[in-house]
Amino acid sequence: MRIFDLSLKLNGFNIDKARAALADIQAKTDAEFETYINAQKKRIISYHLEHNSFYKALGKTVDVNDWNSVPIITKKNLQQPLEQRLSDGFTPRNVYVNKTSGSSGDPFIFAKDKWCHALTWAEIMNRFGWYGIDFNSSKQARFYGIPLDKKGYYKERLKDYFGNRFRFSVFDLSDAAFDETIAKFKTDTFEFINGYTSPIVQFAKYLKQKDLLLKTICPSLKVCIVTSEMLFDDDKALMEKQFGVPVVNEYGASELDLIAFQNTDDQWQVNNETLYVEVLDNNGAVLPYGEEGRIVITSLYNTAHPFIRYDIGDIGSLSEKSTIRKPILKKLVGRTNDIAVLPSGKKAAGLTFYYITKSVIENDGNVSEFIIEQLKLDHFMIRFVSRIELSKAKKDIIIAEMEHYLESGISVSFERVEQLKRTKAGKLKQFISKL
């Protein structure tokens, strides 16, 4: 039984139709493909200009025949209640709704129509298939966070069951936790590892310390696919040596789709089937292949919510070898997260703070930006930009969550500021260790 496909269908995502649609797109000739991209760009703009009042207000001067007239959407534009951003006929009940991680420091709630989300899954399954991975049959070792509240915890575990995966929490990267991880790899027939880069790097370092090769422990392992954080060359080399399988770099955004995926020729191939990716300068002009600038992305199928020329907050460049048919991501700047080291010696992945700061993210868009700095082993500072001050009750909830996910005995300070300091690349790094 294809349980993963069934779970998607039960949630309203027609994966069979989406796979067939993606195959049709991929079968187009070069000339047909360019025509398809241009037609989809016009179609999605026209749709939102007609059916989305939020986008009508943004796109008053849009000429559908002049792509340069289309405005850039930033995350700040989207920090307002979701209901105000949905297209006609869509409500939070009939769309896929989620929150961005806030890794850029600009969190918001977003939506996709169910057809768009089905195409997202078709794209992901297609790319993983390059390495012999079938979501219906290939067991996944998943290095992600997991909610610690009872309802959230069991909901994720249930999703993991239907997704044919076992989740290793990134909240505890201690030696004892990694010993348990190794024991699990000895008994399960995992075919692939998938998850956040930093905890998987820490696992590879522990295997090196113990002089262990994961492929020997788990012969069924085929590939390791990392996401959400920057993968450095030396970390990739370490992981490939200790795992004994290829390490593949994935670049995606939950509000969009899989953006780029390392192909079997070691190229970071951009998804140009459901997305349109551009690199722009500070004035909004398209840069030639090879030049570094702002990554701006259009979702070609999301009719529920406009992501048209959306500035994702990353800096990068497309390779000179790119074509309309096959764009190659040459460089991506940022998206790294540090490891938090606690007084007990326990370590936790920087993306742990996604689960903590969820309590800060509200649909009213009060908190627009935030960063967390570790100033001492036991002292964390949360700096944030908001319309109104956080209440003592809200701060107490955040402190309690910090202790719940990390450990007791830590202190947390808050500072409301007018503006947060950004990197030279224009990004906010959600977690910064000053140790």
Salt bridges, closest charged atoms under 4 A:
ASP5 OD2 - ARG2 NE 3.11
ASP5 OD2 - ARG19 NH2 2.58
ASP16 OD2 - LYS9 NZ 2.74
ASP16 OD1 - ARG19 NH2 3.25
ASP30 OD1 - ARG325 NH1 3.20
GLU50 OE2 - HIS51 NE2 3.82
ASP106 OD2 - ARG422 NH2 3.47
GLU123 OE2 - ARG127 NH2 2.89
ASP134 OD2 - ARG2 NH1 3.64
GLU156 OE2 - LYS159 NZ 3.31
GLU156 OE1 - ARG167 NH2 3.03
ASP160 OD1 - ARG165 NE 2.57
ASP160 OD2 - ARG167 NE 2.88
ASP188 OD2 - LYS139 NZ 2.82
ASP188 OD1 - LYS184 NZ 3.60
GLU191 OE1 - LYS222 NZ 3.07
ASP266 OD1 - LYS236 NZ 3.24
GLU273 OE1 - ARG127 NH2 3.15
GLU278 OE2 - ARG309 NH2 2.98
GLU292 OE1 - LYS331 NZ 3.02
ASP311 OD2 - ARG294 NE 3.03
ASP314 OD2 - ARG335 NH1 2.90
ASP314 OD1 - LYS427 NZ 2.77
GLU320 OE2 - LYS330 NZ 3.17
ASP338 OD1 - LYS429 NZ 3.47
GLU362 OE2 - LYS394 NZ 3.13
GLU369 OE2 - LYS76 NZ 3.21
GLU369 OE2 - ARG422 NH1 2.76
GLU373 OE1 - ARG383 NH1 2.76
GLU373 OE1 - LYS434 NZ 3.34
GLU389 OE2 - LYS395 NZ 3.48
ASP396 OD2 - LYS392 NZ 2.91
GLU415 OE1 - ARG383 NE 2.65
